[in-house]
Amino acid sequence: MDTQNTREIAMYDIEAVRRDWIGRSSAKKRAKYPVEHEPIRRHCLMVGNENPLYLEPGYAPRTPSPPTALWIFSWVERLGPQGPRLGKTRKEAPSAKKAEDGAFALGMPMMGSQFTNMGRELEFFLPVYVGDHLSSVTRTADIFIKPTRLDPESLWIVNEDIITNQNDEVVCIIRNTLMNFRTPDELKAAGVTQK
């Protein structure tokens, strides 16, 4: 690790980062496709959900999306055969980032080079039906330092994906908690001793 990075980690100001980042949102992203019956049917068969409400067209006046499939229809624009785009387009270099693609692409200062996903919580507000067209916005909800055995100053980041329908009504909020931490070499370079 170079001296500049070591200096930046040693001078990490959590309160300044919280002031600058909590509440910051990405641009709204509209899913490429509306909610469709066939992906719902395939999803349900894959996870063992045999409810005819989801499998049989015409079983109900409007076919709902099962809550477990909702995120699929809000992120279709970002998912392709190669998986998530992570803010890159084909024309951009691998290191290029787009400002509207969330906290990492926006340049949020981090303490370490490592990440792990600590969990997701989903809160549902309105049903989603075949034909609805979903959009999403990612907002930084919280940032804090909490010690772990990996790093005594692990950085925790809570992002919220706010999913809306074509009427701009919030249908779901997905809260994702990530932990950013330093490698043993980064801790050593920062003068941190582990217990």
LINMOCOR-V998510 format. One record per pair of residues at least 12 apart in sequence whose ideal C-beta (glycine too) atoms are under 10 Angstrom apart, sorted by the first residue. I is the first residue (numbers start at 0). J is the second residue. Records with the same first field share a line. If there is no record, write none. Layout:
I->J, J
//
This chain:
0->112, 181, 182, 184, 185, 187, 188, 189
1->188
2->188
4->111, 112, 185, 188, 189
5->185, 187, 188, 189, 190
6->188, 189
7->108, 109, 110, 189
8->108, 109, 110, 111, 112, 152, 181, 185, 186, 188, 189, 190, 191
9->110, 188, 189, 190, 191
11->108, 109, 110, 111, 144, 152, 154, 189
12->108
13->108, 110, 142, 143, 144, 152, 154
14->142
15->108
16->107, 108, 109, 110, 139, 142, 143, 144, 154, 156
17->139, 141, 142, 143, 144
18->142
19->107, 108, 139, 142
20->102, 105, 106, 107, 108, 139, 140, 141, 142, 156
21->138, 139, 140, 141, 142, 143, 156, 157
22->138, 139, 140, 141
23->101, 102, 105, 107, 137, 138, 139
24->99, 101, 105, 136, 137, 138, 139, 158, 159, 161
25->86, 97, 98, 99, 100, 101, 102, 104, 105, 135, 136, 137, 138, 139, 158, 160, 161
26->97, 98, 99, 100, 136, 137
27->99, 134, 135, 136, 137, 161, 163, 167
28->73, 74, 75, 76, 77, 99, 100, 101, 133, 134, 135, 136, 137, 160
29->73, 75, 76, 132, 133, 134, 135, 163, 165
30->71, 72, 73, 74, 75, 76, 77, 78, 131, 132, 133, 134, 135, 162
31->72, 74, 75, 76, 77, 78, 79, 132
32->71, 72, 75, 76, 132, 133
33->72, 75, 128, 129, 130, 131, 132, 133, 164, 165
34->62, 63, 64, 68, 69, 71, 72, 73, 75, 127, 128, 129, 130, 131, 132, 133, 164
35->62, 64, 72, 75, 129, 130
36->53, 54, 55, 56, 62, 64, 129, 130
37->56, 129
38->64, 68, 71, 72, 75, 129
39->52, 53, 54, 56, 62, 63, 64, 65, 68, 71, 72, 127, 129
40->53, 54, 55, 56, 62, 68
41->68
42->64, 65, 67, 68, 71, 72
43->64, 65, 67, 68
45->68
46->65, 67, 68
48->65, 67, 68
50->63, 65
52->65
53->65, 68, 129
56->129
59->128
60->128
61->126, 128, 129, 130, 131
62->128, 129, 130
63->126, 127, 128, 129, 131
64->126, 127, 128, 129, 131, 133, 170
65->127
66->121, 123, 126, 127, 170, 171
67->121
68->127
69->121, 123, 126, 127, 131, 133, 162, 170, 171, 173
70->119, 121, 133, 135, 160, 162, 171, 173
71->133
72->127, 129, 131, 132, 133, 135, 162, 170
73->127, 132, 133, 134, 135, 160, 161, 162, 163, 164, 170, 171, 173
74->133, 135, 160, 162, 173
75->133
76->133, 134, 135
77->100, 135
83->100
84->97, 100
85->97, 100, 101, 103, 104
86->98, 99, 100, 101, 103, 104, 105
87->100, 104
99->136, 137
100->137
101->136, 137, 138, 139, 158, 160, 175
102->137, 138, 139, 142, 156, 157, 158, 177
103->156, 158, 177, 179
104->137
105->137, 139
107->139, 142, 154, 156, 158, 179
108->154, 179
109->154, 156, 177, 179, 180, 181
110->144, 150, 152, 153, 154, 179, 180, 181, 185, 189
111->149, 150, 152, 153, 154, 178, 179, 180, 181, 182, 185, 186, 189
112->179, 180, 181, 182, 184, 185
113->149, 150, 153, 178, 179, 180, 181, 182, 185
114->154, 156, 177, 178, 179, 180
115->147, 149, 153, 176, 177, 178, 179, 180
116->175, 176, 177, 178
117->145, 147, 153, 155, 156, 157, 175, 176, 177, 178
118->157, 174, 175, 176, 177, 178
119->160, 173, 174, 175, 176
120->157, 159, 172, 173, 174, 175, 176
121->160, 162, 171, 172, 173, 174, 175
122->159, 169, 171, 172, 173, 174
123->162, 169, 170, 171, 172, 173
124->162, 163, 168, 169, 170, 171, 172
125->162, 163, 164, 166, 168, 169, 170, 171
126->164, 170
127->162, 164, 170, 171
128->164
130->165
131->163, 164, 165, 166, 168, 170
132->163, 164, 165, 166
133->162, 163, 164, 165, 170, 171
134->161, 162, 163, 164, 165, 167, 170
135->159, 160, 161, 162, 163, 171, 172, 173
136->159, 160, 161, 162, 163, 169
137->158, 159, 160, 161, 173, 175
138->157, 158, 159, 160, 161, 172, 174
139->156, 157, 158, 159
140->156, 157, 158, 159, 161, 172, 174, 175, 176
141->155, 156, 157, 158, 159, 174, 176
142->154, 155, 156, 157, 158, 179
143->155, 156, 157
144->179
145->178
146->194
147->178, 180
148->180, 193, 194
149->178, 180, 181, 182, 183, 186, 193
150->178, 179, 180, 181, 182, 183, 185, 186, 189, 191, 193
151->180, 181, 186, 191, 192, 193, 194
152->179, 180, 181, 186, 189, 191
153->178, 179, 180, 181
154->177, 178, 179, 180, 181
155->176, 177, 178, 179, 180
156->175, 176, 177, 178, 179
157->174, 175, 176, 177
158->173, 174, 175, 176, 177
159->172, 173, 174, 175
160->172, 173, 174, 175
161->173
//
